[in-house]
Amino acid sequence: MRHLLVTHADDPIGRRIVKQLYHDERIENLLAVGQGPAPRAFDSFLAEAPARFSYARADLAKHRPVSDLFHSTRFRDADIDTVIHVPKHGAPEHEPMPLVAGVPARTSEARLILQHSLEAKSVQNLIAVGSAFVYRLLPGNSNRLIENSELNLDPEADPELRSWVDCDMIFHAEVHGERLRTVLLRVPTVVAPGGYVYLNPILSGAAGPRLRPLVFDPMCAVISDKDVAKAVQAAVHADRSGVYNVAGCETLPLSILARWTQRPSIPIPTTVLRTLAAGASFLRAHHLRPVLAGPHLRYGFTLDTELAARDLGFRPSYRIGLARDGDGRARLEAYPA
């Protein structure tokens, strides 16, 4: 029997993971943690099984709230043995990535969750949801990435991408440690009901067009939020440490994904892109680089997921397709495979 803590349970993917685990009879206790109030979707859980399910609020990017959480009576009474860290992904689209003492909040959270998981005597397992956008991409659409593929360590990379790489390295460093069984799941773009897209650094941030080179429409790996939850569940019970790619069955062109997020990818001549990117660098407008010339706007990738299938027993159960709302408007949706 497992005793679990799930972070950012008030965000869309966190809610999905909590629901998947709540209905798992092998889970004895489940402590969901979020920054805001408990989602209404958890009302029935709190009413039906208050001894088995509980919800707490904490700012996971700051040391004091995280320390209070890990030393709380609620944490101790739940006898937490497994921490599942879901990165923040539900912030309003117009807000920039927050900083804590000059460090991206996402990176600060990763450090604090790992530190307190190592210090908590009852915690034996740490499962982190990471990003497949950490890989270095080569020109073309033929990037077939395995877990040992090179990471993008370019110091000039967009801060959003660098924060994902930093988090990846924080958890990856603990995979071979003896104190915790650590699992890092690298996921691509996540598609949730209603056509919402999460954990895509290129399509996050302010709405508006993204510029891609003319005649290039990179292929993007995708996964349903339901399959992310199933991958986390598989990692909980697998008793294996490691880094694993997890992805769905399809890839989609960037133009399709961008269309559903009000960030259309506009094709323009490469020479114009280069001029704009050079101008942004000259003006030190580094935040414009991913919008103008980021590698994910030029090069596509797919993920090799055989390791996750072999070690974790995870294979995707959902496919991504098009559905129509009552008004006839098309949207992305996940369907059982």
Contacts in CASP RR format, 6 or more apart in sequence:
PFRMAT RR
TARGET T0000
AUTHOR 0000-0000-0000
METHOD contacts of the structure
MODEL  1
MRHLLVTHADDPIGRRIVKQLYHDERIENLLAVGQGPAPRAFDSFLAEAP
ARFSYARADLAKHRPVSDLFHSTRFRDADIDTVIHVPKHGAPEHEPMPLV
AGVPARTSEARLILQHSLEAKSVQNLIAVGSAFVYRLLPGNSNRLIENSE
LNLDPEADPELRSWVDCDMIFHAEVHGERLRTVLLRVPTVVAPGGYVYLN
PILSGAAGPRLRPLVFDPMCAVISDKDVAKAVQAAVHADRSGVYNVAGCE
TLPLSILARWTQRPSIPIPTTVLRTLAAGASFLRAHHLRPVLAGPHLRYG
FTLDTELAARDLGFRPSYRIGLARDGDGRARLEAYPA
1 26 0 8 1.000
1 27 0 8 1.000
1 28 0 8 1.000
2 26 0 8 1.000
2 27 0 8 1.000
2 28 0 8 1.000
2 81 0 8 1.000
2 82 0 8 1.000
2 236 0 8 1.000
2 237 0 8 1.000
3 27 0 8 1.000
3 28 0 8 1.000
3 29 0 8 1.000
3 30 0 8 1.000
3 78 0 8 1.000
3 79 0 8 1.000
3 80 0 8 1.000
3 81 0 8 1.000
3 82 0 8 1.000
3 122 0 8 1.000
4 21 0 8 1.000
4 27 0 8 1.000
4 29 0 8 1.000
4 30 0 8 1.000
4 31 0 8 1.000
4 80 0 8 1.000
4 81 0 8 1.000
4 82 0 8 1.000
4 83 0 8 1.000
4 84 0 8 1.000
4 236 0 8 1.000
5 31 0 8 1.000
5 32 0 8 1.000
5 33 0 8 1.000
5 75 0 8 1.000
5 78 0 8 1.000
5 80 0 8 1.000
5 82 0 8 1.000
5 83 0 8 1.000
5 84 0 8 1.000
6 14 0 8 1.000
6 17 0 8 1.000
6 18 0 8 1.000
6 21 0 8 1.000
6 30 0 8 1.000
6 31 0 8 1.000
6 32 0 8 1.000
6 33 0 8 1.000
6 84 0 8 1.000
6 86 0 8 1.000
7 33 0 8 1.000
7 34 0 8 1.000
7 60 0 8 1.000
7 83 0 8 1.000
7 84 0 8 1.000
7 85 0 8 1.000
7 86 0 8 1.000
7 109 0 8 1.000
7 113 0 8 1.000
8 14 0 8 1.000
8 33 0 8 1.000
8 34 0 8 1.000
8 35 0 8 1.000
8 60 0 8 1.000
8 86 0 8 1.000
8 87 0 8 1.000
8 88 0 8 1.000
8 89 0 8 1.000
8 90 0 8 1.000
9 15 0 8 1.000
9 17 0 8 1.000
9 18 0 8 1.000
9 32 0 8 1.000
9 33 0 8 1.000
9 34 0 8 1.000
9 39 0 8 1.000
9 42 0 8 1.000
9 55 0 8 1.000
9 86 0 8 1.000
10 32 0 8 1.000
10 34 0 8 1.000
10 35 0 8 1.000
10 36 0 8 1.000
10 37 0 8 1.000
10 38 0 8 1.000
10 39 0 8 1.000
11 34 0 8 1.000
11 86 0 8 1.000
11 88 0 8 1.000
11 89 0 8 1.000
11 90 0 8 1.000
12 89 0 8 1.000
12 90 0 8 1.000
12 192 0 8 1.000
12 196 0 8 1.000
12 198 0 8 1.000
12 225 0 8 1.000
13 86 0 8 1.000
13 89 0 8 1.000
13 129 0 8 1.000
13 190 0 8 1.000
13 192 0 8 1.000
13 198 0 8 1.000
13 199 0 8 1.000
13 225 0 8 1.000
13 228 0 8 1.000
13 229 0 8 1.000
14 86 0 8 1.000
15 39 0 8 1.000
15 41 0 8 1.000
15 42 0 8 1.000
16 192 0 8 1.000
16 225 0 8 1.000
16 226 0 8 1.000
16 228 0 8 1.000
16 229 0 8 1.000
17 84 0 8 1.000
17 86 0 8 1.000
17 228 0 8 1.000
17 229 0 8 1.000
17 232 0 8 1.000
17 233 0 8 1.000
18 30 0 8 1.000
18 32 0 8 1.000
18 42 0 8 1.000
18 45 0 8 1.000
19 41 0 8 1.000
19 229 0 8 1.000
20 226 0 8 1.000
20 229 0 8 1.000
20 230 0 8 1.000
20 232 0 8 1.000
20 233 0 8 1.000
21 27 0 8 1.000
21 30 0 8 1.000
21 84 0 8 1.000
21 229 0 8 1.000
21 232 0 8 1.000
21 233 0 8 1.000
21 236 0 8 1.000
22 30 0 8 1.000
22 45 0 8 1.000
22 53 0 8 1.000
24 233 0 8 1.000
26 237 0 8 1.000
27 236 0 8 1.000
28 52 0 8 1.000
29 52 0 8 1.000
29 53 0 8 1.000
29 78 0 8 1.000
29 79 0 8 1.000
29 80 0 8 1.000
30 52 0 8 1.000
30 53 0 8 1.000
30 54 0 8 1.000
31 53 0 8 1.000
31 54 0 8 1.000
31 55 0 8 1.000
31 56 0 8 1.000
31 74 0 8 1.000
31 75 0 8 1.000
31 78 0 8 1.000
31 80 0 8 1.000
32 38 0 8 1.000
32 42 0 8 1.000
32 53 0 8 1.000
32 54 0 8 1.000
32 55 0 8 1.000
32 56 0 8 1.000
33 55 0 8 1.000
33 56 0 8 1.000
33 57 0 8 1.000
33 58 0 8 1.000
33 60 0 8 1.000
33 69 0 8 1.000
34 55 0 8 1.000
34 56 0 8 1.000
34 57 0 8 1.000
34 58 0 8 1.000
34 60 0 8 1.000
35 57 0 8 1.000
35 58 0 8 1.000
35 59 0 8 1.000
35 60 0 8 1.000
35 88 0 8 1.000
36 57 0 8 1.000
37 57 0 8 1.000
38 46 0 8 1.000
38 55 0 8 1.000
42 53 0 8 1.000
42 55 0 8 1.000
45 53 0 8 1.000
46 53 0 8 1.000
46 54 0 8 1.000
46 55 0 8 1.000
54 74 0 8 1.000
54 78 0 8 1.000
56 69 0 8 1.000
56 72 0 8 1.000
56 74 0 8 1.000
58 65 0 8 1.000
58 66 0 8 1.000
58 68 0 8 1.000
58 69 0 8 1.000
59 65 0 8 1.000
59 66 0 8 1.000
60 66 0 8 1.000
60 88 0 8 1.000
60 109 0 8 1.000
60 112 0 8 1.000
60 113 0 8 1.000
61 98 0 8 1.000
61 100 0 8 1.000
61 105 0 8 1.000
61 106 0 8 1.000
61 108 0 8 1.000
61 109 0 8 1.000
61 112 0 8 1.000
62 100 0 8 1.000
62 108 0 8 1.000
62 112 0 8 1.000
63 112 0 8 1.000
66 112 0 8 1.000
66 113 0 8 1.000
66 116 0 8 1.000
67 116 0 8 1.000
69 75 0 8 1.000
69 116 0 8 1.000
70 116 0 8 1.000
70 117 0 8 1.000
70 119 0 8 1.000
70 120 0 8 1.000
75 120 0 8 1.000
76 122 0 8 1.000
79 122 0 8 1.000
80 120 0 8 1.000
80 122 0 8 1.000
80 123 0 8 1.000
81 122 0 8 1.000
81 123 0 8 1.000
81 124 0 8 1.000
81 125 0 8 1.000
82 123 0 8 1.000
82 124 0 8 1.000
82 125 0 8 1.000
82 126 0 8 1.000
82 127 0 8 1.000
82 236 0 8 1.000
83 113 0 8 1.000
83 117 0 8 1.000
83 123 0 8 1.000
83 125 0 8 1.000
83 126 0 8 1.000
83 127 0 8 1.000
84 127 0 8 1.000
84 128 0 8 1.000
84 129 0 8 1.000
84 232 0 8 1.000
84 236 0 8 1.000
85 109 0 8 1.000
85 110 0 8 1.000
85 113 0 8 1.000
85 126 0 8 1.000
85 127 0 8 1.000
85 128 0 8 1.000
85 129 0 8 1.000
86 129 0 8 1.000
87 106 0 8 1.000
87 109 0 8 1.000
87 110 0 8 1.000
87 129 0 8 1.000
87 130 0 8 1.000
87 131 0 8 1.000
87 167 0 8 1.000
87 199 0 8 1.000
88 105 0 8 1.000
88 106 0 8 1.000
88 109 0 8 1.000
89 198 0 8 1.000
89 199 0 8 1.000
90 198 0 8 1.000
91 98 0 8 1.000
93 204 0 8 1.000
93 205 0 8 1.000
93 206 0 8 1.000
93 207 0 8 1.000
94 205 0 8 1.000
94 206 0 8 1.000
94 207 0 8 1.000
95 205 0 8 1.000
96 205 0 8 1.000
97 104 0 8 1.000
97 105 0 8 1.000
97 106 0 8 1.000
97 159 0 8 1.000
97 160 0 8 1.000
97 163 0 8 1.000
98 104 0 8 1.000
98 105 0 8 1.000
99 105 0 8 1.000
100 108 0 8 1.000
101 108 0 8 1.000
104 159 0 8 1.000
104 162 0 8 1.000
104 163 0 8 1.000
104 166 0 8 1.000
106 163 0 8 1.000
106 164 0 8 1.000
106 167 0 8 1.000
107 163 0 8 1.000
107 166 0 8 1.000
107 167 0 8 1.000
107 170 0 8 1.000
110 128 0 8 1.000
110 166 0 8 1.000
110 167 0 8 1.000
110 170 0 8 1.000
110 171 0 8 1.000
111 170 0 8 1.000
113 126 0 8 1.000
113 128 0 8 1.000
114 126 0 8 1.000
114 170 0 8 1.000
114 171 0 8 1.000
114 174 0 8 1.000
117 123 0 8 1.000
117 126 0 8 1.000
117 180 0 8 1.000
118 174 0 8 1.000
118 179 0 8 1.000
118 180 0 8 1.000
123 180 0 8 1.000
124 180 0 8 1.000
124 181 0 8 1.000
125 180 0 8 1.000
125 181 0 8 1.000
125 182 0 8 1.000
125 183 0 8 1.000
125 236 0 8 1.000
126 171 0 8 1.000
126 174 0 8 1.000
126 180 0 8 1.000
126 181 0 8 1.000
126 182 0 8 1.000
126 183 0 8 1.000
127 182 0 8 1.000
127 183 0 8 1.000
127 185 0 8 1.000
127 232 0 8 1.000
127 235 0 8 1.000
127 236 0 8 1.000
128 167 0 8 1.000
128 171 0 8 1.000
128 182 0 8 1.000
128 183 0 8 1.000
128 184 0 8 1.000
128 185 0 8 1.000
129 185 0 8 1.000
129 187 0 8 1.000
129 199 0 8 1.000
129 228 0 8 1.000
129 232 0 8 1.000
130 164 0 8 1.000
130 167 0 8 1.000
130 168 0 8 1.000
130 171 0 8 1.000
130 184 0 8 1.000
130 185 0 8 1.000
130 186 0 8 1.000
130 187 0 8 1.000
130 199 0 8 1.000
131 164 0 8 1.000
131 167 0 8 1.000
131 168 0 8 1.000
131 186 0 8 1.000
131 187 0 8 1.000
131 199 0 8 1.000
131 201 0 8 1.000
132 145 0 8 1.000
132 186 0 8 1.000
132 187 0 8 1.000
132 188 0 8 1.000
132 221 0 8 1.000
132 245 0 8 1.000
132 247 0 8 1.000
132 301 0 8 1.000
132 303 0 8 1.000
133 161 0 8 1.000
133 164 0 8 1.000
133 188 0 8 1.000
133 200 0 8 1.000
133 201 0 8 1.000
133 202 0 8 1.000
133 296 0 8 1.000
134 151 0 8 1.000
134 152 0 8 1.000
134 161 0 8 1.000
134 164 0 8 1.000
134 165 0 8 1.000
134 168 0 8 1.000
134 186 0 8 1.000
135 143 0 8 1.000
135 145 0 8 1.000
135 149 0 8 1.000
135 150 0 8 1.000
135 151 0 8 1.000
135 152 0 8 1.000
135 301 0 8 1.000
136 149 0 8 1.000
136 150 0 8 1.000
136 151 0 8 1.000
136 152 0 8 1.000
136 153 0 8 1.000
136 154 0 8 1.000
136 295 0 8 1.000
137 143 0 8 1.000
137 152 0 8 1.000
137 295 0 8 1.000
137 296 0 8 1.000
137 298 0 8 1.000
137 299 0 8 1.000
137 300 0 8 1.000
137 301 0 8 1.000
138 299 0 8 1.000
139 298 0 8 1.000
139 299 0 8 1.000
140 218 0 8 1.000
140 298 0 8 1.000
140 299 0 8 1.000
140 300 0 8 1.000
141 218 0 8 1.000
141 219 0 8 1.000
141 299 0 8 1.000
141 300 0 8 1.000
141 301 0 8 1.000
143 299 0 8 1.000
143 300 0 8 1.000
143 301 0 8 1.000
143 302 0 8 1.000
144 301 0 8 1.000
144 302 0 8 1.000
144 303 0 8 1.000
144 304 0 8 1.000
145 245 0 8 1.000
145 301 0 8 1.000
145 302 0 8 1.000
145 303 0 8 1.000
145 304 0 8 1.000
146 245 0 8 1.000
146 304 0 8 1.000
146 307 0 8 1.000
147 186 0 8 1.000
147 243 0 8 1.000
147 244 0 8 1.000
147 245 0 8 1.000
147 304 0 8 1.000
147 307 0 8 1.000
151 165 0 8 1.000
151 168 0 8 1.000
151 169 0 8 1.000
152 161 0 8 1.000
152 165 0 8 1.000
152 295 0 8 1.000
153 165 0 8 1.000
156 286 0 8 1.000
156 289 0 8 1.000
157 165 0 8 1.000
158 201 0 8 1.000
158 286 0 8 1.000
158 287 0 8 1.000
158 289 0 8 1.000
158 290 0 8 1.000
158 294 0 8 1.000
159 286 0 8 1.000
159 287 0 8 1.000
160 201 0 8 1.000
160 204 0 8 1.000
160 290 0 8 1.000
161 201 0 8 1.000
161 290 0 8 1.000
164 201 0 8 1.000
168 184 0 8 1.000
168 186 0 8 1.000
171 182 0 8 1.000
171 184 0 8 1.000
172 184 0 8 1.000
172 243 0 8 1.000
174 180 0 8 1.000
174 182 0 8 1.000
175 182 0 8 1.000
175 183 0 8 1.000
175 184 0 8 1.000
175 241 0 8 1.000
175 242 0 8 1.000
175 243 0 8 1.000
176 241 0 8 1.000
177 241 0 8 1.000
181 239 0 8 1.000
181 240 0 8 1.000
181 241 0 8 1.000
182 241 0 8 1.000
182 242 0 8 1.000
183 235 0 8 1.000
183 238 0 8 1.000
183 240 0 8 1.000
183 241 0 8 1.000
183 242 0 8 1.000
183 243 0 8 1.000
183 244 0 8 1.000
183 312 0 8 1.000
184 242 0 8 1.000
184 243 0 8 1.000
184 244 0 8 1.000
185 228 0 8 1.000
185 231 0 8 1.000
185 232 0 8 1.000
185 235 0 8 1.000
185 244 0 8 1.000
185 246 0 8 1.000
185 308 0 8 1.000
186 243 0 8 1.000
186 244 0 8 1.000
186 245 0 8 1.000
186 246 0 8 1.000
186 303 0 8 1.000
187 199 0 8 1.000
187 223 0 8 1.000
187 228 0 8 1.000
187 231 0 8 1.000
187 246 0 8 1.000
187 247 0 8 1.000
188 199 0 8 1.000
188 200 0 8 1.000
188 220 0 8 1.000
188 221 0 8 1.000
188 222 0 8 1.000
188 223 0 8 1.000
188 247 0 8 1.000
188 303 0 8 1.000
189 197 0 8 1.000
189 198 0 8 1.000
189 199 0 8 1.000
189 200 0 8 1.000
189 203 0 8 1.000
189 220 0 8 1.000
189 221 0 8 1.000
189 222 0 8 1.000
189 223 0 8 1.000
189 257 0 8 1.000
190 197 0 8 1.000
190 198 0 8 1.000
190 199 0 8 1.000
190 200 0 8 1.000
190 222 0 8 1.000
190 223 0 8 1.000
190 224 0 8 1.000
190 225 0 8 1.000
190 228 0 8 1.000
191 197 0 8 1.000
191 222 0 8 1.000
191 223 0 8 1.000
191 224 0 8 1.000
191 225 0 8 1.000
191 320 0 8 1.000
191 332 0 8 1.000
191 333 0 8 1.000
191 334 0 8 1.000
192 198 0 8 1.000
192 224 0 8 1.000
192 225 0 8 1.000
192 334 0 8 1.000
193 225 0 8 1.000
193 333 0 8 1.000
193 334 0 8 1.000
194 331 0 8 1.000
194 332 0 8 1.000
194 333 0 8 1.000
195 260 0 8 1.000
195 331 0 8 1.000
195 332 0 8 1.000
195 333 0 8 1.000
197 203 0 8 1.000
197 257 0 8 1.000
197 260 0 8 1.000
197 261 0 8 1.000
197 332 0 8 1.000
198 225 0 8 1.000
200 220 0 8 1.000
200 257 0 8 1.000
201 290 0 8 1.000
201 296 0 8 1.000
202 210 0 8 1.000
202 254 0 8 1.000
202 290 0 8 1.000
202 294 0 8 1.000
202 296 0 8 1.000
202 297 0 8 1.000
203 210 0 8 1.000
203 257 0 8 1.000
203 258 0 8 1.000
203 261 0 8 1.000
203 263 0 8 1.000
207 261 0 8 1.000
207 262 0 8 1.000
207 263 0 8 1.000
208 262 0 8 1.000
208 263 0 8 1.000
208 264 0 8 1.000
209 263 0 8 1.000
209 264 0 8 1.000
209 265 0 8 1.000
209 266 0 8 1.000
210 254 0 8 1.000
210 258 0 8 1.000
210 263 0 8 1.000
210 264 0 8 1.000
210 265 0 8 1.000
210 266 0 8 1.000
210 291 0 8 1.000
210 297 0 8 1.000
211 265 0 8 1.000
211 266 0 8 1.000
211 267 0 8 1.000
211 268 0 8 1.000
211 273 0 8 1.000
211 276 0 8 1.000
211 291 0 8 1.000
211 292 0 8 1.000
211 297 0 8 1.000
212 218 0 8 1.000
212 254 0 8 1.000
212 265 0 8 1.000
212 266 0 8 1.000
212 267 0 8 1.000
212 268 0 8 1.000
212 297 0 8 1.000
212 298 0 8 1.000
213 267 0 8 1.000
213 268 0 8 1.000
213 269 0 8 1.000
213 270 0 8 1.000
213 273 0 8 1.000
213 297 0 8 1.000
213 298 0 8 1.000
214 267 0 8 1.000
214 268 0 8 1.000
214 269 0 8 1.000
214 270 0 8 1.000
215 267 0 8 1.000
216 267 0 8 1.000
216 297 0 8 1.000
216 298 0 8 1.000
217 253 0 8 1.000
217 254 0 8 1.000
217 255 0 8 1.000
217 265 0 8 1.000
217 267 0 8 1.000
218 253 0 8 1.000
218 254 0 8 1.000
218 296 0 8 1.000
218 297 0 8 1.000
218 298 0 8 1.000
218 299 0 8 1.000
218 300 0 8 1.000
218 301 0 8 1.000
219 251 0 8 1.000
219 252 0 8 1.000
219 253 0 8 1.000
219 254 0 8 1.000
219 300 0 8 1.000
219 301 0 8 1.000
219 302 0 8 1.000
220 251 0 8 1.000
220 252 0 8 1.000
220 253 0 8 1.000
220 254 0 8 1.000
220 257 0 8 1.000
220 296 0 8 1.000
220 300 0 8 1.000
220 301 0 8 1.000
221 247 0 8 1.000
221 248 0 8 1.000
221 251 0 8 1.000
221 301 0 8 1.000
221 302 0 8 1.000
221 303 0 8 1.000
222 247 0 8 1.000
222 248 0 8 1.000
222 250 0 8 1.000
222 251 0 8 1.000
222 252 0 8 1.000
222 257 0 8 1.000
222 320 0 8 1.000
223 246 0 8 1.000
223 247 0 8 1.000
223 248 0 8 1.000
223 316 0 8 1.000
224 248 0 8 1.000
224 316 0 8 1.000
224 318 0 8 1.000
224 319 0 8 1.000
224 320 0 8 1.000
224 334 0 8 1.000
225 334 0 8 1.000
226 317 0 8 1.000
226 318 0 8 1.000
226 334 0 8 1.000
227 246 0 8 1.000
227 248 0 8 1.000
227 316 0 8 1.000
227 317 0 8 1.000
227 318 0 8 1.000
227 334 0 8 1.000
228 246 0 8 1.000
230 314 0 8 1.000
230 317 0 8 1.000
231 244 0 8 1.000
231 246 0 8 1.000
231 308 0 8 1.000
231 312 0 8 1.000
231 314 0 8 1.000
234 308 0 8 1.000
234 312 0 8 1.000
234 313 0 8 1.000
234 314 0 8 1.000
235 244 0 8 1.000
235 312 0 8 1.000
235 314 0 8 1.000
238 311 0 8 1.000
238 312 0 8 1.000
238 313 0 8 1.000
240 311 0 8 1.000
240 312 0 8 1.000
242 311 0 8 1.000
244 305 0 8 1.000
244 307 0 8 1.000
244 308 0 8 1.000
244 311 0 8 1.000
244 312 0 8 1.000
244 314 0 8 1.000
245 303 0 8 1.000
245 304 0 8 1.000
245 305 0 8 1.000
245 307 0 8 1.000
245 308 0 8 1.000
246 303 0 8 1.000
246 305 0 8 1.000
246 308 0 8 1.000
246 314 0 8 1.000
246 316 0 8 1.000
247 302 0 8 1.000
247 303 0 8 1.000
247 305 0 8 1.000
247 316 0 8 1.000
248 305 0 8 1.000
248 316 0 8 1.000
248 318 0 8 1.000
248 319 0 8 1.000
248 320 0 8 1.000
249 316 0 8 1.000
249 319 0 8 1.000
249 320 0 8 1.000
249 337 0 8 1.000
250 319 0 8 1.000
250 320 0 8 1.000
250 321 0 8 1.000
251 302 0 8 1.000
252 320 0 8 1.000
254 265 0 8 1.000
254 296 0 8 1.000
254 297 0 8 1.000
254 300 0 8 1.000
255 264 0 8 1.000
255 265 0 8 1.000
256 332 0 8 1.000
257 332 0 8 1.000
258 264 0 8 1.000
258 265 0 8 1.000
260 331 0 8 1.000
260 332 0 8 1.000
265 297 0 8 1.000
273 292 0 8 1.000
273 293 0 8 1.000
274 293 0 8 1.000
276 288 0 8 1.000
276 292 0 8 1.000
276 293 0 8 1.000
277 288 0 8 1.000
277 289 0 8 1.000
277 292 0 8 1.000
277 293 0 8 1.000
279 285 0 8 1.000
280 286 0 8 1.000
280 288 0 8 1.000
280 289 0 8 1.000
280 292 0 8 1.000
281 289 0 8 1.000
290 296 0 8 1.000
290 297 0 8 1.000
305 314 0 8 1.000
305 315 0 8 1.000
305 316 0 8 1.000
308 314 0 8 1.000
309 315 0 8 1.000
316 337 0 8 1.000
317 336 0 8 1.000
317 337 0 8 1.000
318 334 0 8 1.000
318 335 0 8 1.000
318 336 0 8 1.000
318 337 0 8 1.000
319 334 0 8 1.000
319 335 0 8 1.000
319 336 0 8 1.000
319 337 0 8 1.000
320 332 0 8 1.000
320 333 0 8 1.000
320 334 0 8 1.000
320 335 0 8 1.000
321 332 0 8 1.000
321 333 0 8 1.000
321 334 0 8 1.000
321 335 0 8 1.000
322 330 0 8 1.000
322 331 0 8 1.000
322 332 0 8 1.000
322 333 0 8 1.000
323 330 0 8 1.000
323 331 0 8 1.000
323 332 0 8 1.000
323 333 0 8 1.000
324 330 0 8 1.000
324 331 0 8 1.000
325 331 0 8 1.000
END
